[in-house]
Amino acid sequence: MLISPNERLVQAWRETSWPAGAYSIVKFEFTDQGAGTKLVFDHTGFPGSGEHLFTGWKADYWEPLKKYLAQAAGLGQPTRCVRQVVSSG
């Protein structure tokens, strides 16, 4: 895992169903945008089409994050939409 505070997180990531030793790369990049933060997510190097990964990231990460940020907005904290990029390249 690579952590650059306030800039990016990069991690080797895998599903348990993948062959032993098979990992993909997940990147979260953060950029200041006025009073908020832009998050760019990139997931590369996984086997297959990745359609199930897109669905899983949305259901297991982005929807809960959206709920959390909506609740935080009730406390006066800003919210931002999250865009997801998934590619097998």
Secondary structure, DSSP 8 states (H G I E B T S, - for coil): -EEETTTEEEEEE--TTS-TT--EEEEEEEEEETTEEEEEEEEES-SS--HHHHHHHIIIIIHHHHHHHHHHHTTT------EEEE---
